Amino acid sequence: MKIMQMSKALWRAIEEDIEVLISPYGINLNEYHIMVLVNDIGKSSVSKIANLGFMHISTAFNFSKKLQQKGYVRLLKEKHDKRNTYIILTQDGQNLLLDIVSSYNPDKMKINKGISSLKEVYGIYPEFLDLEAMIRLIYGEDLKKIANHSLQNVREALLEQENLCGKNQ
């Protein structure tokens, strides 16, 4: 019962942080999650995105259609595989994600405040190794790889943005 309550509270704080981050961009949490996953793994089937995003396939498909209407993704069928619908991120979608990442302000985030408090006490940021190990045992290595890849993509995007800002000054 305790882990259920703690994980729900943590997820709610993360949701609220993401909503603060994405609200100026006219997309919702599910749309953002789909875009991030497609950005991280490339062209992917809707069913794979649903599985990795922990959402029902109809949820993934419906929000992907909304993203396509906004011009952020394209939905397509392969000639050799008409059963599956695939999602790719458009240039506008990539630009939107870059804008969102660039607007990230850790001082506005609840999770960052909590983690920073732990750093003050222990001198280092938590690594969440126990949590990561538990999730890997439940869902497998692929989820961990995608999460690590996502983090690397964010770091690279932020560095690229800093380099562009430095060149423009």
RAWO-V732169 format. One record per backbone hydrogen bond with DSSP energy under -0.5 kcal/mol. CO is the residue of the C=O (numbers start at 0). NH is the residue of the N-H. E is the energy in kcal/mol with one decimal. If there is no record, write none. Layout:
co=CO nh=NH e=E
co=CO nh=NH e=E
This chain:
co=0 nh=4 e=-2.2
co=1 nh=5 e=-2.8
co=2 nh=6 e=-2.7
co=3 nh=7 e=-2.2
co=4 nh=8 e=-2.2
co=5 nh=9 e=-2.5
co=6 nh=10 e=-2.7
co=7 nh=11 e=-2.3
co=8 nh=12 e=-2.1
co=9 nh=13 e=-2.3
co=10 nh=14 e=-2.9
co=11 nh=15 e=-2.5
co=12 nh=16 e=-2.2
co=13 nh=17 e=-2.7
co=14 nh=18 e=-2.8
co=15 nh=19 e=-2.1
co=16 nh=20 e=-2.0
co=17 nh=21 e=-2.8
co=18 nh=22 e=-1.9
co=21 nh=24 e=-2.3
co=21 nh=26 e=-0.8
co=22 nh=25 e=-1.0
co=27 nh=31 e=-2.6
co=28 nh=32 e=-2.6
co=29 nh=33 e=-2.4
co=30 nh=34 e=-2.5
co=31 nh=35 e=-2.7
co=32 nh=36 e=-2.4
co=33 nh=37 e=-2.7
co=34 nh=38 e=-2.5
co=35 nh=39 e=-2.3
co=36 nh=40 e=-2.5
co=37 nh=41 e=-2.1
co=43 nh=86 e=-3.1
co=44 nh=48 e=-2.2
co=45 nh=49 e=-2.8
co=46 nh=50 e=-2.2
co=47 nh=51 e=-2.9
co=48 nh=52 e=-2.4
co=49 nh=54 e=-2.5
co=50 nh=53 e=-0.9
co=55 nh=59 e=-2.3
co=56 nh=60 e=-2.6
co=57 nh=61 e=-2.7
co=58 nh=62 e=-2.5
co=59 nh=63 e=-1.8
co=60 nh=64 e=-2.2
co=61 nh=65 e=-1.7
co=62 nh=66 e=-2.2
co=63 nh=67 e=-2.2
co=64 nh=68 e=-2.1
co=65 nh=69 e=-1.5
co=66 nh=70 e=-0.5
co=66 nh=71 e=-2.5
co=66 nh=72 e=-0.7
co=67 nh=70 e=-1.0
co=71 nh=89 e=-2.2
co=73 nh=87 e=-2.2
co=75 nh=85 e=-3.4
co=77 nh=80 e=-0.7
co=80 nh=77 e=-1.1
co=83 nh=77 e=-0.5
co=84 nh=45 e=-2.6
co=85 nh=75 e=-2.3
co=86 nh=43 e=-1.8
co=87 nh=73 e=-2.7
co=89 nh=93 e=-2.4
co=90 nh=94 e=-2.6
co=91 nh=95 e=-2.4
co=92 nh=96 e=-2.4
co=93 nh=97 e=-2.2
co=94 nh=98 e=-2.5
co=95 nh=99 e=-2.6
co=96 nh=100 e=-2.7
co=97 nh=101 e=-2.4
co=98 nh=102 e=-1.5
co=100 nh=103 e=-1.1
co=104 nh=107 e=-2.1
co=105 nh=108 e=-1.5
co=108 nh=112 e=-1.8
co=109 nh=113 e=-2.2
co=110 nh=114 e=-2.7
co=111 nh=115 e=-3.0
co=112 nh=116 e=-1.7
co=113 nh=117 e=-1.5
co=114 nh=118 e=-2.1
co=115 nh=119 e=-2.1
co=116 nh=120 e=-1.6
co=117 nh=121 e=-3.1
co=118 nh=122 e=-2.7
co=127 nh=131 e=-2.8
co=128 nh=132 e=-2.6
co=129 nh=133 e=-2.4
co=130 nh=134 e=-2.5
co=131 nh=135 e=-2.4
co=132 nh=136 e=-2.1
co=133 nh=137 e=-1.7
co=134 nh=138 e=-3.3
co=135 nh=139 e=-2.1
co=139 nh=143 e=-0.8
co=140 nh=144 e=-2.4
co=141 nh=145 e=-2.5
co=142 nh=146 e=-2.4
co=143 nh=147 e=-2.6
co=144 nh=148 e=-2.5
co=145 nh=149 e=-2.7
co=146 nh=150 e=-2.1
co=147 nh=151 e=-2.1
co=148 nh=152 e=-2.4
co=149 nh=153 e=-2.2
co=150 nh=154 e=-2.3
co=151 nh=155 e=-2.6
co=152 nh=156 e=-2.5
co=153 nh=157 e=-2.5
co=154 nh=158 e=-2.3
co=155 nh=159 e=-2.5
co=156 nh=160 e=-2.4
co=157 nh=161 e=-2.5
co=158 nh=162 e=-2.5
co=159 nh=163 e=-2.4
co=160 nh=164 e=-2.5
co=161 nh=165 e=-2.4
co=162 nh=166 e=-1.8
co=163 nh=167 e=-1.6
co=164 nh=168 e=-0.6
